Amino acid sequence: MINASFFGHLPLLGLSLLACFSVAALSANADSPKPIALWQGIAPGDKGDIGAEKDTTETDANGKPKDDIIRLGNVTQPTIEVYRPAKNKANGTAVLVCPGGGYHILAMNLEGTEVCEWLNSIGVTAILLKYRVPGRTGLERYKAALQDSQRALSMVRHRAKEFGIDPNRIGILGFSAGGHLAATTSTSYETRTYPAVDDADQVSCRPDFTVLIYPAYLMAKDDIGTLAPEIKVTPQTPSAFVAITQDDPVKVENAYAYTLALHKVKVPIELHVYPTGGHGYGLRPSKHAVSHWNLRLAEWLTAQGWLKKQEVVSSN
């Protein structure tokens, strides 16, 4: 279904109240999740010449960050972190969360931890992906990140019982460049982009559904109406939810191109286009209607059956 929405419709009261809690109140975990390494040793193709991982956010004269965004750079050891909802809320669905940052840095809180905490509030297990940035010399900028996302999806599916999730209910959500990564992962699952490492790589790396929030880089450079060549949509591409604004500087046409491509092969897609809001807002509130995109997403997930509670055997 293509649903171009400017202001959306009023959500169910219970859903509205749930999704409007502050981020600080959303976390269901007393302790931060422990990182799980994606690769045994050095990641495929890496040379160890990127430099030390660090927050690249600019600081003021007193050494304090100029804004409340963590911009993680020089990632050479990609990981996943499993954010689990409260046991009485858990519904068996999981989402791999891909922060954006132009394939240069990762907005780890704005488009990562804060989103994971919200997903927990609606019963979804969130898997935060710390993928390699910046893009590696001599490769397309997304190549290393795609290896990481494919590996992450396979690992999560392989360890589904341990994480208390259904292996057939694993989606992917990405912001900006992370949206490009999510779309590429959703259309590049038949061929793995690295040699198999272990048993985890014997299971599928196809997401069961896709969520793109202000996605970037989805269009071909020379044709605004055509998808980038690495994004190959087929009738087997997962269904998708997309949200963006008309004044987004990375161009609303990115969302249109992906939406029309899925529509042509009859893959269900829900598109929400808002008039204002720009780019890079994550889940943080603003005067713009787009700041309620998570309400629309929760409604879509509910309608698609992803928030229906499932009995899942946990290792705990």
C-alpha positions as CSV (number, residue, x, y, z in Angstrom):
1,M,0.0,0.0,0.0
2,I,1.3,3.5,-0.9
3,N,0.1,6.0,1.8
4,A,1.4,9.5,1.2
5,S,0.6,11.2,4.6
6,F,1.4,14.8,5.5
7,F,0.1,15.0,9.0
8,G,-1.1,11.4,9.5
9,H,-4.2,10.5,11.5
10,L,-4.8,10.5,15.2
11,P,-3.4,7.4,16.7
12,L,-5.1,5.2,19.2
13,L,-4.9,6.8,22.6
14,G,-3.0,4.0,24.2
15,L,-0.5,3.8,21.4
16,S,0.0,7.6,21.6
17,L,0.7,7.7,25.3
18,L,3.1,4.7,25.0
19,A,5.1,6.3,22.2
20,C,5.3,9.8,23.7
21,F,7.1,8.9,26.9
22,S,10.5,10.5,27.1
23,V,13.5,8.5,25.9
24,A,14.9,8.4,29.4
25,A,11.8,6.6,30.7
26,L,11.7,4.0,28.0
27,S,14.7,1.8,28.8
28,A,13.6,-1.6,30.1
29,N,17.2,-2.6,30.9
30,A,19.0,-1.8,34.1
31,D,22.4,-2.4,32.6
32,S,23.7,-1.5,29.2
33,P,24.0,-4.4,26.8
34,K,27.4,-5.9,26.2
35,P,28.8,-5.6,22.7
36,I,29.0,-8.8,20.7
37,A,31.8,-8.9,18.1
38,L,30.7,-9.7,14.5
39,W,34.0,-11.0,13.4
40,Q,36.7,-13.3,14.8
41,G,39.7,-11.1,14.6
42,I,40.1,-8.5,11.9
43,A,37.0,-7.8,9.7
44,P,37.1,-9.0,6.1
45,G,39.4,-6.9,3.9
46,D,40.4,-4.5,6.7
47,K,44.1,-3.5,7.2
48,G,44.0,-1.9,10.6
49,D,45.0,1.5,9.3
50,I,41.8,3.5,10.1
51,G,42.9,4.9,13.5
52,A,41.5,4.7,17.0
53,E,37.7,4.6,17.4
54,K,36.4,7.8,19.0
55,D,33.6,10.3,19.3
56,T,34.3,13.0,16.7
57,T,31.7,15.5,18.0
58,E,33.1,19.0,18.2
59,T,33.7,20.5,21.6
60,D,33.5,24.0,22.9
61,A,36.3,26.0,24.6
62,N,35.6,24.1,27.8
63,G,35.9,20.7,26.2
64,K,32.2,20.0,26.3
65,P,30.3,18.6,23.3
66,K,28.6,21.3,21.2
67,D,25.4,19.2,21.0
68,D,23.9,16.0,22.4
69,I,24.9,13.7,19.6
70,I,27.6,11.0,19.7
71,R,29.3,10.9,16.3
72,L,31.4,7.7,16.5
73,G,34.2,7.5,14.0
74,N,37.0,5.2,13.0
75,V,35.0,2.0,13.6
76,T,37.2,-1.1,12.9
77,Q,35.6,-3.6,15.3
78,P,31.9,-3.8,14.4
79,T,29.5,-5.2,17.0
80,I,25.9,-5.7,17.9
81,E,24.3,-4.9,21.2
82,V,21.0,-6.6,22.1
83,Y,18.5,-4.3,23.9
84,R,15.8,-6.6,25.3
85,P,12.3,-5.4,26.4
86,A,10.7,-6.2,29.7
87,K,9.7,-9.9,29.7
88,N,6.0,-9.0,30.1
89,K,6.2,-6.8,27.0
90,A,8.4,-8.9,24.7
91,N,6.5,-10.0,21.6
92,G,9.2,-12.0,19.8
93,T,9.9,-9.4,17.1
94,A,13.4,-8.0,16.7
95,V,14.8,-5.0,14.7
96,L,18.4,-4.4,13.6
97,V,19.0,-0.7,14.0
98,C,21.4,1.1,11.6
99,P,22.4,4.6,12.6
100,G,23.3,7.1,9.9
101,G,26.2,9.4,9.4
102,G,27.1,9.5,5.7
103,Y,29.2,6.3,5.9
104,H,31.7,8.6,7.7
105,I,30.5,8.4,11.4
106,L,27.6,6.8,13.3
107,A,25.1,8.9,15.2
108,M,25.0,6.3,18.0
109,N,22.6,7.9,20.4
110,L,20.3,10.0,18.1
111,E,19.8,7.2,15.7
112,G,20.8,4.3,17.8
113,T,20.3,3.8,21.5
114,E,17.4,6.2,21.7
115,V,15.6,4.2,19.0
116,C,16.4,0.9,20.7
117,E,14.9,2.1,23.9
118,W,11.7,3.1,22.1
119,L,11.5,-0.2,20.3
120,N,11.8,-1.9,23.7
121,S,8.8,0.1,24.9
122,I,6.6,-1.5,22.3
123,G,7.9,-5.0,23.1
124,V,10.5,-5.3,20.3
125,T,14.0,-6.5,20.9
126,A,16.4,-4.0,19.4
127,I,19.8,-5.0,18.0
128,L,22.1,-1.9,17.7
129,L,24.5,-2.4,14.8
130,K,27.9,-0.6,15.1
131,Y,29.1,-1.0,11.5
132,R,32.4,0.0,10.0
133,V,33.0,3.6,9.1
134,P,34.4,5.5,7.3
135,G,34.1,3.7,4.0
136,R,37.2,1.8,3.1
137,T,39.7,3.0,0.4
138,G,39.3,1.3,-2.9
139,L,35.7,0.0,-2.1
140,E,32.3,1.5,-2.5
141,R,31.6,3.3,0.7
142,Y,28.9,1.0,1.8
143,K,30.7,-2.3,1.1
144,A,32.2,-2.9,4.5
145,A,29.0,-1.8,6.2
146,L,27.0,-4.3,4.1
147,Q,29.3,-7.1,5.1
148,D,28.6,-6.1,8.7
149,S,24.8,-5.9,8.3
150,Q,24.6,-9.2,6.5
151,R,26.7,-10.9,9.2
152,A,24.7,-9.2,12.0
153,L,21.3,-10.5,10.6
154,S,22.7,-14.0,10.2
155,M,24.1,-14.0,13.8
156,V,20.8,-12.7,15.2
157,R,18.8,-15.3,13.4
158,H,21.2,-18.0,14.3
159,R,21.1,-17.0,18.0
160,A,17.3,-16.2,18.1
161,K,16.5,-18.7,20.9
162,E,19.3,-17.2,23.0
163,F,17.9,-13.7,22.4
164,G,14.3,-14.7,23.0
165,I,13.1,-13.8,19.5
166,D,11.4,-15.5,16.6
167,P,13.9,-16.1,13.7
168,N,11.1,-15.3,11.2
169,R,10.3,-11.9,12.8
170,I,13.6,-9.9,12.3
171,G,13.4,-6.5,10.6
172,I,15.9,-3.8,9.8
173,L,15.6,-0.1,10.4
174,G,18.0,2.6,9.1
175,F,18.4,6.4,9.2
176,S,20.0,8.4,6.3
177,A,23.1,6.4,5.2
178,G,21.8,3.7,7.6
179,G,18.6,3.8,5.5
180,H,20.7,3.1,2.4
181,L,22.4,0.3,4.3
182,A,19.0,-1.1,5.3
183,A,17.7,-0.9,1.8
184,T,20.8,-2.5,0.3
185,T,20.7,-5.3,2.9
186,S,17.0,-5.9,2.1
187,T,17.8,-6.4,-1.6
188,S,21.2,-8.1,-1.4
189,Y,20.6,-11.2,0.7
190,E,20.9,-13.9,-1.9
191,T,24.7,-13.4,-2.3
192,R,26.8,-13.0,0.8
193,T,29.5,-10.3,0.4
194,Y,32.2,-12.2,2.4
195,P,33.4,-15.8,2.8
196,A,31.3,-17.8,5.3
197,V,32.9,-17.7,8.8
198,D,30.8,-20.2,10.8
199,D,27.4,-21.8,11.2
200,A,25.7,-18.4,11.6
201,D,26.5,-17.7,7.9
202,Q,24.5,-20.8,6.9
203,V,21.2,-19.1,7.8
204,S,19.5,-16.3,5.9
205,C,20.6,-12.7,6.1
206,R,17.3,-11.5,4.6
207,P,15.3,-9.1,6.8
208,D,11.6,-9.9,7.3
209,F,10.6,-6.2,7.0
210,T,12.3,-2.9,6.3
211,V,12.0,0.6,7.9
212,L,13.7,3.6,6.2
213,I,13.7,6.9,8.0
214,Y,15.0,9.9,5.9
215,P,17.0,7.4,3.7
216,A,19.9,8.7,1.6
217,Y,21.8,7.6,-1.5
218,L,18.9,5.4,-2.9
219,M,19.0,7.1,-6.3
220,A,21.3,6.7,-9.2
221,K,23.7,9.6,-9.6
222,D,22.6,10.5,-13.1
223,D,18.9,9.7,-12.9
224,I,16.7,11.0,-10.1
225,G,13.9,8.6,-10.9
226,T,16.1,5.4,-10.8
227,L,17.4,3.4,-7.9
228,A,21.1,3.2,-7.2
229,P,22.5,0.1,-9.0
230,E,23.3,-1.8,-5.8
231,I,19.7,-1.7,-4.8
232,K,18.0,-4.5,-6.8
233,V,14.3,-4.8,-5.9
234,T,12.4,-8.0,-6.7
235,P,9.0,-9.5,-5.8
236,Q,10.8,-11.1,-2.8
237,T,12.1,-7.8,-1.4
238,P,10.7,-7.4,2.2
239,S,7.7,-5.1,2.7
240,A,8.7,-1.6,3.9
241,F,7.7,1.5,5.9
242,V,9.3,4.8,4.8
243,A,9.2,8.3,6.3
244,I,10.8,11.5,5.0
245,T,10.1,15.2,4.6
246,Q,9.7,17.3,1.4
247,D,12.4,19.8,2.6
248,D,15.0,17.1,3.4
249,P,18.3,18.3,1.9
250,V,19.1,14.7,0.8
251,K,16.0,14.8,-1.5
252,V,12.6,13.3,-0.9
253,E,13.0,11.6,-4.3
254,N,15.1,8.9,-2.5
255,A,12.0,7.7,-0.9
256,Y,9.9,8.0,-4.0
257,A,12.4,5.9,-6.0
258,Y,12.4,3.0,-3.5
259,T,8.6,3.2,-3.1
260,L,7.9,3.1,-6.8
261,A,10.3,0.3,-7.4
262,L,8.6,-1.9,-4.7
263,H,5.2,-0.8,-6.0
264,K,6.0,-2.0,-9.5
265,V,6.8,-5.5,-8.3
266,K,3.8,-5.5,-6.0
267,V,5.7,-5.5,-2.7
268,P,3.6,-3.8,0.1
269,I,5.0,-0.4,1.1
270,E,3.7,2.4,3.3
271,L,5.2,5.9,2.6
272,H,4.7,8.9,4.8
273,V,5.8,12.3,3.3
274,Y,5.7,15.3,5.6
275,P,6.1,18.9,4.4
276,T,8.8,20.1,6.9
277,G,11.3,18.8,9.4
278,G,14.6,18.5,7.4
279,H,17.0,15.7,8.2
280,G,18.7,14.0,11.1
281,Y,16.0,14.4,13.8
282,G,15.9,10.8,15.0
283,L,13.1,10.4,17.6
284,R,13.6,13.8,19.2
285,P,10.5,16.0,19.5
286,S,10.0,19.1,17.5
287,K,7.3,21.4,16.2
288,H,7.2,19.4,13.0
289,A,4.6,16.6,12.4
290,V,7.4,14.3,11.2
291,S,8.5,13.9,14.8
292,H,5.6,11.5,15.2
293,W,6.8,9.1,12.6
294,N,7.3,6.5,15.3
295,L,3.5,6.5,16.0
296,R,2.9,5.8,12.4
297,L,5.5,3.0,12.5
298,A,4.0,1.4,15.5
299,E,0.6,1.4,13.8
300,W,2.1,-0.2,10.7
301,L,3.9,-2.8,12.8
302,T,0.6,-3.6,14.5
303,A,-1.3,-3.8,11.3
304,Q,1.4,-6.1,9.8
305,G,1.2,-8.4,12.9
306,W,4.8,-7.7,14.0
307,L,3.7,-6.5,17.4
308,K,1.4,-9.4,18.1
309,K,2.9,-11.3,21.1
310,Q,4.4,-14.6,20.2
311,E,5.5,-17.4,22.5
312,V,9.2,-17.6,22.2
313,V,11.5,-19.9,24.2
314,S,14.2,-17.9,25.9
315,S,17.6,-19.1,27.1
316,N,17.2,-17.2,30.3
